């Protein structure tokens, strides 16, 4: 079912449009409710700068590498995320000034990737972003970055929205990938368009002649244009899924692969695996100047 809707959202075929037409009335109602919520909700201000890095669509649009790139330029930032895919609940302090405090099951994959990538930052996950903001302030945070925070309309913040270059389906959920109506991007302080305002830079480490691509990211077909030579098979799991080492070992054997080709987000869930890993490493070059600290 998830694969069907990922295709409907991002790569719709002719048969998908029957479902899209049937779901459009629900999408209009959903989008309208989200718009009313955005307009009517009172926003709470905090004594330190808060910047949100978000998007309008479900799934990946480069938020995690963007947050890492932004936080790497700050002396003592605290990143607050919901912690998608984690096996814990409530508020969890993932790292404090670069010291990782929990495992990936407690943090979730994206939060762990941010924690191990940023030696000067702190990472907190919580469903209640305000509770996490209060903890960050108590811990001495100088700036806060809200990961995936555009839909947190009850917090006063500088809004950065990342927009994919190629969008096919502009409808709100469930007929399309948008969390709100497309035009609500005008509520952002700055909209950055992929391949115009920021560009993904992909590199690889530990490549082998024969690699099995195994990944648990949203819309995994977006990796296709970056893949190196030597990919002999592909195995996609739902976004944020955890991996079973033995089943993957069997898949490697069946495909006669020398290594697994994984993203950095996948890699943090395989650190204890005794399997050879080839890593897809992603960074962002941000071309547009962002003066969010001056905006406070």
C-alpha positions as a Markdown table, in Angstrom:
| # | Residue | x | y | z |
|---|---|---|---|---|
| 1 | Unk | 0.0 | 0.0 | 0.0 |
| 2 | Unk | 2.8 | 2.4 | 0.9 |
| 3 | Unk | 4.5 | 1.7 | -2.5 |
| 4 | Unk | 1.2 | 2.4 | -4.3 |
| 5 | Unk | 0.8 | 5.8 | -2.7 |
| 6 | Unk | 4.4 | 6.8 | -3.2 |
| 7 | Unk | 3.9 | 6.1 | -6.9 |
| 8 | Unk | 0.6 | 8.1 | -6.8 |
| 9 | Unk | 2.3 | 11.0 | -5.0 |
| 10 | Unk | 5.6 | 11.3 | -6.8 |
| 11 | Unk | 5.3 | 9.3 | -10.1 |
| 12 | Unk | 1.6 | 8.9 | -11.0 |
| 13 | Unk | 0.7 | 6.7 | -13.9 |
| 14 | Unk | -2.5 | 6.9 | -15.9 |
| 15 | Unk | -4.3 | 4.4 | -13.6 |
| 16 | Unk | -3.5 | 6.4 | -10.5 |
| 17 | Unk | -5.6 | 9.3 | -11.7 |
| 18 | Unk | -8.8 | 7.4 | -11.0 |
| 19 | Unk | -7.8 | 7.2 | -7.3 |
| 20 | Unk | -6.7 | 10.8 | -7.4 |
| 21 | Unk | -10.1 | 12.0 | -8.7 |
| 22 | Unk | -12.0 | 9.9 | -6.1 |
| 23 | Unk | -9.8 | 11.3 | -3.2 |
| 24 | Unk | -9.7 | 14.9 | -4.3 |
| 25 | Unk | -12.9 | 16.0 | -2.3 |
| 26 | Unk | -11.2 | 14.6 | 0.8 |
| 27 | Unk | -8.0 | 16.4 | 0.0 |
| 28 | Unk | -9.8 | 19.8 | -0.4 |
| 29 | Unk | -11.5 | 19.3 | 3.0 |
| 30 | Unk | -8.2 | 18.3 | 4.6 |
| 31 | Unk | -6.3 | 21.2 | 3.0 |
| 32 | Unk | -9.0 | 23.6 | 4.1 |
| 33 | Unk | -8.8 | 22.4 | 7.7 |
| 34 | Unk | -5.0 | 22.8 | 7.7 |
| 35 | Unk | -5.3 | 26.3 | 6.4 |
| 36 | Unk | -7.8 | 27.3 | 9.1 |
| 37 | Unk | -5.5 | 25.8 | 11.7 |
| 38 | Unk | -2.6 | 27.8 | 10.3 |
| 39 | Unk | -4.5 | 31.1 | 10.2 |
| 40 | Unk | -6.2 | 30.8 | 13.6 |
| 41 | Unk | -3.5 | 29.4 | 15.8 |
| 42 | Unk | -1.8 | 31.7 | 18.3 |
| 43 | Unk | 2.0 | 31.5 | 18.1 |
| 44 | Unk | 4.2 | 31.4 | 21.2 |
| 45 | Unk | 7.5 | 33.4 | 21.2 |
| 46 | Unk | 10.7 | 32.3 | 22.9 |
| 47 | Unk | 13.7 | 34.2 | 24.1 |
| 48 | Unk | 16.2 | 32.7 | 21.7 |
| 49 | Unk | 16.2 | 32.4 | 17.9 |
| 50 | Unk | 14.3 | 29.5 | 16.5 |
| 51 | Unk | 14.5 | 28.5 | 12.8 |
| 52 | Unk | 12.4 | 25.8 | 11.2 |
| 53 | Unk | 13.5 | 23.7 | 8.3 |
| 54 | Unk | 10.5 | 22.1 | 6.7 |
| 55 | Unk | 8.7 | 21.3 | 3.5 |
| 56 | Unk | 5.1 | 21.0 | 2.2 |
| 57 | Unk | 5.3 | 17.4 | 1.0 |
| 58 | Unk | 5.4 | 14.1 | 2.8 |
| 59 | Unk | 8.6 | 12.2 | 2.5 |
| 60 | Unk | 12.1 | 13.4 | 1.9 |
| 61 | Unk | 13.1 | 16.7 | 0.3 |
| 62 | Unk | 16.6 | 17.1 | 1.8 |
| 63 | Unk | 15.6 | 18.4 | 5.3 |
| 64 | Unk | 18.1 | 16.3 | 7.2 |
| 65 | Unk | 21.2 | 17.2 | 5.2 |
| 66 | Unk | 20.0 | 20.8 | 5.2 |
| 67 | Unk | 19.7 | 20.8 | 9.0 |
| 68 | Unk | 23.1 | 19.3 | 9.3 |
| 69 | Unk | 24.6 | 21.9 | 7.0 |
| 70 | Unk | 22.9 | 24.8 | 8.8 |
| 71 | Unk | 23.8 | 23.5 | 12.2 |
| 72 | Unk | 27.4 | 22.9 | 11.3 |
| 73 | Unk | 27.8 | 26.7 | 10.8 |
| 74 | Unk | 26.6 | 27.5 | 14.3 |
| 75 | Unk | 28.7 | 27.4 | 17.4 |
| 76 | Unk | 26.1 | 25.8 | 19.8 |
| 77 | Unk | 22.8 | 24.9 | 18.1 |
| 78 | Unk | 20.2 | 22.5 | 19.5 |
| 79 | Unk | 18.2 | 20.5 | 16.9 |
| 80 | Unk | 14.7 | 19.4 | 17.9 |
| 81 | Unk | 13.0 | 16.7 | 15.9 |
| 82 | Unk | 10.0 | 14.4 | 16.3 |
| 83 | Unk | 12.2 | 11.4 | 16.0 |
| 84 | Unk | 10.4 | 9.5 | 13.3 |
| 85 | Unk | 10.7 | 5.7 | 13.4 |
| 86 | Unk | 12.0 | 5.5 | 16.9 |
| 87 | Unk | 10.9 | 2.8 | 19.3 |
| 88 | Unk | 10.7 | 5.3 | 22.3 |
| 89 | Unk | 8.1 | 7.8 | 23.2 |
| 90 | Unk | 8.2 | 11.2 | 24.9 |
| 91 | Unk | 11.2 | 13.5 | 25.2 |
| 92 | Unk | 14.6 | 11.9 | 24.6 |
| 93 | Unk | 18.0 | 13.8 | 24.8 |
| 94 | Unk | 19.9 | 12.2 | 21.9 |
| 95 | Unk | 23.1 | 14.1 | 22.2 |
| 96 | Unk | 24.6 | 17.0 | 24.1 |
| 97 | Unk | 27.3 | 19.1 | 22.5 |
| 98 | Unk | 28.3 | 16.1 | 20.3 |
| 99 | Unk | 28.2 | 13.4 | 22.9 |
| 100 | Unk | 25.7 | 10.7 | 21.8 |
| 101 | Unk | 23.6 | 9.6 | 24.8 |
| 102 | Unk | 21.2 | 6.9 | 23.4 |
| 103 | Unk | 21.1 | 4.3 | 20.7 |
| 104 | Unk | 19.3 | 4.6 | 17.3 |
| 105 | Unk | 16.2 | 2.7 | 18.5 |
| 106 | Unk | 15.7 | 5.4 | 21.1 |
| 107 | Unk | 16.5 | 8.3 | 18.8 |
| 108 | Unk | 15.2 | 7.3 | 15.3 |
| 109 | Unk | 17.5 | 7.2 | 12.2 |
| 110 | Unk | 17.4 | 10.9 | 11.2 |
| 111 | Unk | 18.1 | 12.2 | 14.7 |
| 112 | Unk | 21.0 | 9.8 | 15.1 |
| 113 | Unk | 22.5 | 10.8 | 11.8 |
| 114 | Unk | 22.3 | 14.4 | 12.9 |
| 115 | Unk | 23.8 | 13.6 | 16.3 |
| 116 | Unk | 26.9 | 11.7 | 15.0 |
| 117 | Unk | 27.4 | 14.3 | 12.2 |
| 118 | Unk | 27.5 | 17.4 | 14.4 |
| 119 | Unk | 30.2 | 17.4 | 17.1 |
| 120 | Unk | 29.2 | 20.8 | 18.5 |
| 121 | Unk | 25.4 | 20.5 | 18.4 |
| 122 | Unk | 22.8 | 18.9 | 20.6 |
| 123 | Unk | 19.8 | 16.9 | 19.4 |
| 124 | Unk | 16.5 | 16.3 | 21.2 |
| 125 | Unk | 13.5 | 14.3 | 20.0 |
| 126 | Unk | 10.0 | 14.8 | 21.3 |
| 127 | Unk | 6.4 | 14.7 | 20.0 |
| 128 | Unk | 5.9 | 17.8 | 22.1 |
| 129 | Unk | 8.2 | 20.4 | 20.5 |
| 130 | Unk | 7.5 | 23.0 | 23.1 |
| 131 | Unk | 8.6 | 20.7 | 25.9 |
| 132 | Unk | 11.8 | 20.1 | 23.9 |
| 133 | Unk | 12.4 | 23.8 | 23.4 |
| 134 | Unk | 12.0 | 24.4 | 27.2 |
| 135 | Unk | 14.7 | 21.7 | 27.8 |
| 136 | Unk | 17.0 | 23.2 | 25.2 |
| 137 | Unk | 16.8 | 26.6 | 26.8 |
| 138 | Unk | 17.5 | 25.1 | 30.3 |
| 139 | Unk | 20.5 | 23.4 | 28.8 |
| 140 | Unk | 21.9 | 26.7 | 27.5 |
| 141 | Unk | 21.0 | 26.5 | 23.8 |
| 142 | Unk | 21.9 | 29.6 | 21.9 |
| 143 | Unk | 19.9 | 28.8 | 18.7 |
| 144 | Unk | 17.3 | 26.1 | 18.1 |
| 145 | Unk | 16.6 | 24.4 | 14.7 |
| 146 | Unk | 13.3 | 22.7 | 14.4 |
| 147 | Unk | 13.6 | 19.8 | 12.0 |
| 148 | Unk | 10.4 | 19.4 | 10.0 |
| 149 | Unk | 8.8 | 22.3 | 11.8 |
| 150 | Unk | 6.7 | 24.1 | 9.2 |
| 151 | Unk | 3.5 | 22.5 | 10.3 |
| 152 | Unk | 4.1 | 23.5 | 14.0 |
| 153 | Unk | 2.1 | 26.6 | 13.6 |
| 154 | Unk | 1.9 | 27.3 | 17.4 |
| 155 | Unk | 5.6 | 28.4 | 17.6 |
| 156 | Unk | 7.0 | 31.7 | 16.5 |
| 157 | Unk | 10.0 | 31.0 | 14.3 |
| 158 | Unk | 11.8 | 31.8 | 11.1 |
| 159 | Unk | 10.4 | 29.5 | 8.4 |
| 160 | Unk | 12.6 | 27.9 | 5.8 |
| 161 | Unk | 10.7 | 25.7 | 3.3 |
| 162 | Unk | 12.5 | 23.3 | 0.9 |
| 163 | Unk | 10.8 | 22.7 | -2.4 |
| 164 | Unk | 11.6 | 19.9 | -4.8 |
| 165 | Unk | 12.3 | 21.0 | -8.4 |
| 166 | Unk | 10.1 | 18.5 | -10.0 |
| 167 | Unk | 6.5 | 18.3 | -8.7 |
| 168 | Unk | 3.9 | 16.4 | -10.6 |
| 169 | Unk | 1.0 | 16.0 | -8.2 |
| 170 | Unk | 0.1 | 19.3 | -6.4 |
| 171 | Unk | -2.9 | 18.0 | -4.3 |
| 172 | Unk | -3.0 | 17.8 | -0.5 |
| 173 | Unk | -3.1 | 14.4 | 1.2 |
| 174 | Unk | -4.6 | 11.8 | 0.6 |
| 175 | Unk | -4.9 | 12.5 | -3.2 |
| 176 | Unk | -1.4 | 14.0 | -3.3 |
| 177 | Unk | 1.8 | 14.4 | -1.3 |
| 178 | Unk | 1.2 | 17.9 | 0.1 |
| 179 | Unk | 0.6 | 18.4 | 3.8 |
| 180 | Unk | -1.2 | 21.6 | 3.1 |
| 181 | Unk | -2.3 | 23.5 | 0.0 |
| 182 | Unk | 0.6 | 24.3 | -2.2 |
| 183 | Unk | 0.0 | 28.1 | -1.9 |
| 184 | Unk | 0.6 | 28.0 | 1.9 |
| 185 | Unk | 4.3 | 28.2 | 1.2 |
| 186 | Unk | 3.8 | 31.9 | 1.1 |
| 187 | Unk | 3.6 | 31.8 | 4.9 |
| 188 | Unk | 7.3 | 30.8 | 4.9 |
| 189 | Unk | 10.0 | 33.5 | 5.4 |
| 190 | Unk | 12.1 | 31.9 | 2.6 |
| 191 | Unk | 11.4 | 29.1 | 0.1 |
| 192 | Unk | 14.5 | 27.3 | -1.3 |
| 193 | Unk | 14.1 | 25.4 | -4.5 |
| 194 | Unk | 16.2 | 22.3 | -5.1 |
| 195 | Unk | 18.8 | 22.6 | -7.9 |
| 196 | Unk | 18.3 | 26.4 | -7.9 |
| 197 | Unk | 18.9 | 27.6 | -4.3 |
| 198 | Unk | 20.5 | 24.4 | -3.0 |
| 199 | Unk | 22.1 | 21.4 | -4.7 |
| 200 | Unk | 22.7 | 17.8 | -3.5 |
| 201 | Unk | 26.3 | 16.7 | -3.7 |
| 202 | Unk | 26.5 | 12.9 | -3.7 |
| 203 | Unk | 29.7 | 11.0 | -3.0 |
| 204 | Unk | 30.5 | 7.4 | -2.2 |
| 205 | Unk | 32.8 | 5.4 | 0.1 |
| 206 | Unk | 33.8 | 1.8 | 0.1 |
| 207 | Unk | 32.4 | 1.0 | -3.4 |
| 208 | Unk | 32.7 | -2.6 | -4.6 |
| 209 | Unk | 32.2 | -4.3 | -8.0 |
| 210 | Unk | 28.8 | -5.8 | -7.0 |
| 211 | Unk | 26.5 | -4.0 | -4.6 |
| 212 | Unk | 23.0 | -4.7 | -3.3 |
| 213 | Unk | 21.1 | -1.5 | -2.7 |
| 214 | Unk | 19.1 | -1.7 | 0.5 |
| 215 | Unk | 17.3 | 1.3 | 1.8 |
| 216 | Unk | 14.4 | 2.4 | 4.0 |
| 217 | Unk | 13.7 | 6.0 | 2.8 |
| 218 | Unk | 10.6 | 7.6 | 1.4 |
| 219 | Unk | 10.3 | 7.6 | -2.4 |
| 220 | Unk | 13.5 | 5.5 | -2.9 |
| 221 | Unk | 13.4 | 6.0 | -6.7 |
| 222 | Unk | 14.9 | 9.4 | -6.2 |
| 223 | Unk | 18.2 | 7.7 | -5.6 |
| 224 | Unk | 18.2 | 6.3 | -9.2 |
| 225 | Unk | 20.0 | 9.3 | -10.8 |
| 226 | Unk | 22.8 | 9.1 | -8.3 |
| 227 | Unk | 23.6 | 5.4 | -8.2 |
| 228 | Unk | 27.1 | 4.3 | -9.2 |
| 229 | Unk | 27.9 | 1.4 | -11.5 |
| 230 | Unk | 27.8 | -2.1 | -9.9 |
| 231 | Unk | 24.3 | -2.2 | -8.4 |
| 232 | Unk | 23.1 | -5.8 | -8.9 |
| 233 | Unk | 19.9 | -5.6 | -7.0 |
| 234 | Unk | 17.5 | -3.4 | -5.0 |
| 235 | Unk | 15.5 | -3.9 | -1.9 |
| 236 | Unk | 13.2 | -1.2 | -0.6 |
| 237 | Unk | 11.6 | -1.1 | 2.9 |
| 238 | Unk | 9.1 | 1.4 | 4.2 |
| 239 | Unk | 10.5 | 4.7 | 5.4 |
| 240 | Unk | 12.4 | 4.5 | 8.8 |
| 241 | Unk | 12.2 | 0.7 | 8.9 |
| 242 | Unk | 14.8 | -1.3 | 10.8 |
| 243 | Unk | 16.8 | -4.0 | 9.1 |
| 244 | Unk | 17.2 | -7.7 | 9.8 |
| 245 | Unk | 20.9 | -8.7 | 9.4 |
| 246 | Unk | 20.3 | -12.3 | 8.6 |
| 247 | Unk | 17.7 | -11.7 | 5.9 |
| 248 | Unk | 19.9 | -9.1 | 4.3 |
| 249 | Unk | 22.9 | -11.5 | 4.4 |
| 250 | Unk | 20.7 | -14.0 | 2.5 |
| 251 | Unk | 19.8 | -11.4 | -0.1 |
| 252 | Unk | 23.5 | -10.6 | -0.5 |
| 253 | Unk | 24.3 | -14.2 | -1.0 |
| 254 | Unk | 21.4 | -14.7 | -3.6 |
| 255 | Unk | 22.6 | -11.7 | -5.6 |
| 256 | Unk | 26.3 | -12.5 | -5.2 |
| 257 | Unk | 26.8 | -9.0 | -3.9 |
| 258 | Unk | 30.2 | -8.0 | -2.4 |
| 259 | Unk | 28.6 | -5.2 | -0.2 |
| 260 | Unk | 25.4 | -3.4 | 0.7 |
| 261 | Unk | 24.9 | 0.0 | -0.8 |
| 262 | Unk | 23.1 | 2.2 | 1.8 |
| 263 | Unk | 22.4 | 5.8 | 2.5 |
| 264 | Unk | 23.8 | 7.5 | 5.6 |
| 265 | Unk | 20.3 | 7.4 | 7.2 |
| 266 | Unk | 20.3 | 3.6 | 6.7 |
| 267 | Unk | 23.9 | 3.2 | 7.8 |
| 268 | Unk | 23.2 | 4.4 | 11.4 |
| 269 | Unk | 20.9 | 1.4 | 11.9 |
| 270 | Unk | 23.5 | -1.0 | 10.6 |
| 271 | Unk | 26.5 | 0.1 | 12.7 |
| 272 | Unk | 26.6 | -3.3 | 14.6 |
| 273 | Unk | 26.1 | -5.4 | 11.5 |
| 274 | Unk | 29.0 | -7.6 | 10.4 |
| 275 | Unk | 28.3 | -6.9 | 6.8 |
| 276 | Unk | 30.4 | -4.8 | 4.3 |
| 277 | Unk | 28.8 | -1.4 | 3.7 |
| 278 | Unk | 29.2 | 0.9 | 0.7 |
| 279 | Unk | 27.9 | 4.3 | 1.7 |
| 280 | Unk | 25.9 | 6.9 | -0.3 |
| 281 | Unk | 27.1 | 10.2 | 1.3 |
| 282 | Unk | 24.9 | 13.3 | 0.8 |
| 283 | Unk | 25.8 | 16.9 | 1.4 |
| 284 | Unk | 24.0 | 20.1 | 0.3 |
| 285 | Unk | 25.5 | 23.2 | -1.2 |
| 286 | Unk | 23.3 | 26.2 | -0.2 |
| 287 | Unk | 23.5 | 29.0 | -2.7 |
| 288 | Unk | 21.0 | 31.5 | -1.2 |
| 289 | Unk | 21.9 | 33.6 | 1.8 |
| 290 | Unk | 19.7 | 33.1 | 4.8 |
| 291 | Unk | 19.7 | 35.9 | 7.4 |
| 292 | Unk | 17.4 | 34.3 | 9.9 |
| 293 | Unk | 19.4 | 35.5 | 12.9 |
| 294 | Unk | 19.0 | 39.1 | 11.8 |
| 295 | Unk | 15.3 | 38.6 | 11.5 |
| 296 | Unk | 14.8 | 38.1 | 15.2 |
